[in-house]
Structures are given as structure tokens and as C-alpha cells.
């Protein structure tokens, strides 16, 4: 092997072996078959857990991600995390106000910004822009993603919405869905990379109130929905909503996978009463992962989301 190429290969691999063990690669769809992404608040991190091994195999901390020290408080109490860009990146929000796009391989926050007012969810749009939902601010915020701009200078715009807790891009219908208290809102995106905006096109009544999680049903043209009293499945084509039997209340996240993956949920501990948990359950009550002392707010299967993203969608450092 040529010496220069050998050195370059060593440096490239060295950037990957960041877990402290040279024989471990970062989690990918290929090497982490039954893994879950956790928004974990005990130490303000995003974690990936291998459910077969019952252990955390990857962790991201904001103070090790290239984030300005003055902005670290933005990433207090992570509230959501989802895999994007073919499993190479994670999009996360935190109750401290922050949103970040994290590269799994080297744990760098390649983009981050301040959404404010307790963001509970974020979504990646087809052109790389990002939209967040803030619960106490009652708004969505859409960002023009430019990795060469400082976090306090990126273009953003707020769109009012009641009880903002979730956002999901529907690639087939080219719309953004967001459950707003007791209404499911449908937005059109203007596809303006530098001055993005959302236009409300319709609303669908929802059962109950305080809609919390909204996430694609794996392999179906449907969305999971949770509120304090139930779990539902929304059929996008028929616009029908079906209540799903479950054993829990106040479910914070719902996610599913192929037939051998159970529907995964998180629900808060009740003794003492909190908004987090140290275990992840299936919808029928089985414990899928548990680690005493953790404060897990949401959990998602580490799987390709074909409802929202094309497999060919790639991250560009700057547009």
C-alpha cells in the first residue's frame, strides 16, 4: 500500500473510532440490527442502544460536538431524536431550545440553531432545511440550513400552531404534517432554500386533545399519533383514524419496524411521577430495554424512514 494512502486511510478510520475501542464502528443500519435512538436526559445526551446486547453502544454529548460553550444550555433535556440521511445523521431537539444535525461517524454537530420555547420535535425537508415544533411557544420554526453561517445568523421563520409537539414530512404527498392539540394540520412547503416558509392547507379533527407524538408507521402510508389517553393510527390515504389498544397513558413516543420488531413506546415513570423513564416498552407492555438511572424521554427504532425520506437523499456540507 502506498505510504500516503495508508496514512490517509489511518486518519479517516481514526475519525470513526471515537468510542474508545478501535474495533468498534459507529452504529449503522448494517451493524446495529435492533437498535434504538434515545433522547436521554440524565446526562443530556442522545444515545443509541443495542436491544439485543442491552447496552448503550453510542452516545452524543453537546460539549464534545463543536458547539459554542455559550450555547450548551440550548441542549439541556433532549426531547427527540430521529435518524436521517440514510442512517448517517441524527436530527435532535432539546427542551433548552436547541436543534442539531449530528453526524454519527464523528459526533460533530454539522448544523445547530436555537428554536426556543421547548422544541419537542424536528423534521428534515427534501432540500436539507429543517423545521421544528415548540410546545410552550406554540409555533413551528423553519430554518434555512447553511453550515457556513453561525448559529445565531441562520434565516428562520416562525409559524403559529397550537401545542406544537411534532412534525413529519410526507414525501409522497409533498406536505408537512403536524398534530396541533386536537387538529392534524397539513402544510405545503414553498421549497425556497434561502427563505423557506410553510402554508397551511387544511386541518383534520383529532380525538382527545394535547396530541404529543406523530411518527410514520413503518412500511405503511400511515402515522402513529399519541395523546395523554391513547394511541392512534392515521391512514393518510383515507384520512381515517383508528384507536390502538394499549396499556399506558401519557405515551411520549411511538415507533414501529418490520414484522419482527414490536411497536416501541416510551411512557413516564409514575413513582415518582415524571416525564421520563428508565425503560423502553412494547405496546403490549414487554420491557425492550432497561437501564436503571436513565431518563429516557423518547425512543425510536434505528431504521430507514421511507415515509419521509428518499434513500438517495445525501447531506451536502453547504448549499
N, C-alpha and C positions, 0 to 999 in steps of 0.2 A: 504494500500500500504506500502511495506517495506520502512523504512526511507531512507536507502542508495539508493534504486532505485528511490525513489521520488526526492532525491537531484540530482541524475544524470539526471533524466528527466528534472528537472528545468533548469539545466545548459545547456543541449542540446537545449532546446527550447529558452533559453536566447540568444544563439548564433544566432538564427534565427530572433529574434525580434529586428532587428537593425535599423529599420526605425524610431524609436522613439515612435511608438504606439504598445502596447503589443497585440492588437487584429489584427494586420496585419501580414500576412505571406509573404515571398518573392514571387515574381511572378513565376508562374509555368504554364504549359500547361493547368492544370485543373482550376486554379483560375483566369487566365487572358486570357479571350477568344478572345478578339480583341485588342491585344496589339502590339506595335511596338518598336523595339530597335533602338535607335537614337545615332549616333555619333554626339555629341553636343559640339560645340566649344566655346560657350560664356563663359563657366566656365571650359572647358577642362574635360568633363565627358562623360560617357556612361549612357544613361537614358533609362528607359522603360516607355512608355506612354500608358495609357488605353484610347483607342479612344472613347469608349462609355462614359466614365466619362470626357473625355477631360482634363486629368491631368497626370502629371508625378507621377508614383507610386513607382519608384525605381531609385536610382542614384548611380553611382560609381565614386569616385574621387581617383586619384593615390596617393595623400598624406595621404589617410586613408586605404591603401591596403597592407601595409607591404613593400612598395618599398623604396629602399635606397634613402635618400634625394639627393644624388649626381646624381641620375638617373631620378628625377622627370621631368626634361626638355625633356626627351625622349617622354613624354606623352602629350606634347603640341599639340593642334589641332587634336583631334581624327578624323580618316579618314574612319574607317569602324568598324562594329561590327556584329557578327553573332552568333546565338545560336548553341551550340554543346553539345555532351554528354547528349542527351535526355532532353534538356532544363534545365540542372543543371549548365551549364557553358556558358560563353560568351568568344569568341575569338575576340580580337580587335587589331587594329593598330592605330598609331598616326603619324602625319607628322613630329613630333620631332624625329622620328626614332624608337620608341618602338613598341613591340608586347607583348601582355599579354593574359594569360588564366585566367579568373576571375571566381571564384565560386560565384554563385548568392546568396546562403544562407547566407554567412558571408562576402561577398565582398572582399575576400582575393585574391590577385594575386598569384596563386599557382605556376605559372611559368611566367617569363618575360625575355626578352632579347633585344638586340639592333640590329635591322635590318638595320637602317640607310637609308639615301638618299630618304626620303619622302615615306615610305611604305604606300600603298593605300589599301592593302587587305592581308588577311592571310587565310590559309586553314589547317584544321586538317587532317592528314593522318591516315590510319587504325591502325597503331601501336602506335599512340599518338604523333608522330613527327609533326612538324609544318613547313610550307613553306610560305614565304611572297613574295610580289611583290613591288619593289621600283621604283617609276616613274622617279625621276631625276637621279638615279644611273643606270637605265636601266639594272636591274638584278632581278632574283629570288634569295632568300636565304633560304636554308633548314637547320633546326635546329634539333639536337638530343635533345629531351626533357628529361631532368633529373632534377627532382625537388630538388635533393640534391647538385647539382652544383650551384655555384654562377653565376649570370647572365653574367659575363664577362669571364667565363671559359667554357661555353657550346660549344660543337662542332657545327660548321656551315660551310656551303659551298655556294658560290655564283655561279649562272648560268646566263650568259648573256642573256638578252632579251630586245628587243626594247620597250620603253614606258611602262614599267611594271606597270600595274594598277590593276590586278585581277588574282585570282587563284581559281579553282573549282575542287574538287576531284569527279571523276565519278566512283562510286563503282561497277557498273555493268560491265564496260569495263576495270576497274582497271588502269585508266590513269588519269593524271592531265591535265586539260585544262587551257590555259592562252592566252587571246587575246593581241597580241603584235602589236600595231599600226594598220596595215592593214592585219595582218595574225593571224589566230587562231592556236596556237601551241598545239601539243599533246605530252605529256611526259610520259615515263614509269618510275616508281619508283623502286629502287633496293631493297626495303624492308630490308635495313640494319639499324637496330635500332641505332647503335652507330656511324656509318659513312654513313649517308644517302646521296643519290645522285639521280639526275634526268637525264634521257637520252632522247633527242629529237627524236621522231619517225615520225613526219610529220607536215605539215602546210597546212592550207586551206585559200585561199584568202578571205578577208572580204570587204564589201562595205565601201567606205569612208576611213577615217584614224582617228588616235587618239582614238582608242577603249578604252572605260572607264570602264563601269561596265560589269561584267559577273556573272550570278547567275542562279541557277536552276529554271525552270518553275515548279511550284507546281503541282505534280501529273502527270507530263509528262516526257518523255525521251527527254528533250529539255533544252536549255539555253537561258535566256534573254541576250541581248547584247545592249549596248548603245554607241553612239559616239556623237560628237558635233551636228550632224544634224539629228539623227534618233534613233529609237528603232527597234530592230530586234529580231526574234526568230530563233534559230538554232536548227534544228532537228538532234539529234545525230545519229540516225539510217540511215537516208537518206543523211546526210551532206548538206541538203538544207537550205538556209537562206531566211527568209520571213520578209519584212519590215512591221512594225505595225503602223497604223495611230496614230498620237499623236499631241498634241497642243504645245509642248515645244521644246526648244533647250537646249543643254548642260546638258542633264539629267545625274545626278551623280549616281543614284541607281534605280534599277527596281526590284520589288519583287511581288509575287502573292501568292494566297492561294486557299482554296476551293471556290466553285461557288458563295458563298455569301460574299466573300472577293474581293473587287476590286483590280485591278493591281495598286500597290502603287509606286509612283516615287517621287524623290526629284529633284528640278531644282533650280539654283541660283536666288536670287533676282536680278532684273535688275536696281532698283533705290534705293540706289546707287548700281552700279554693284559690285558683289561679287561672292564668290564661295559657299556661304551658303544661307539658307533660314529660316524663322521662321514658315513655314507651310509645311505640307506634303499633296500631292495631289494624286488623282486617275489619271489614264492615260487620262481620258476624261475631266479632269480639275476641278473636285469637290475637295473641301478642306476637307481632312480627319482629320487633326489635325492642330491646330494653337496656338501658344503662343508667343505673342509679345516679342521681345528681344532675343529669342533663335537664335542660329546659327547652324542649323542642316545641316550637310554635306550629310549624308546618313541615310536612314531608311529601316528597314527590318521587315516584319511580324514576330512575335514571334511564330513560328511554327516549327514542326519537319521537317527537311530536309532529306527526304528519298532518294533523288537522290545521296547524298554524304555519308550518314552515316547509319549503321545498328542501329536499335533501341536498340540492346543489347550491343552496344559499351559503355564501362564504363571507367571512369578515374581511373588510378592507380597512387598512390602517387609517386611511384618510380619503374622504370623498369631497 
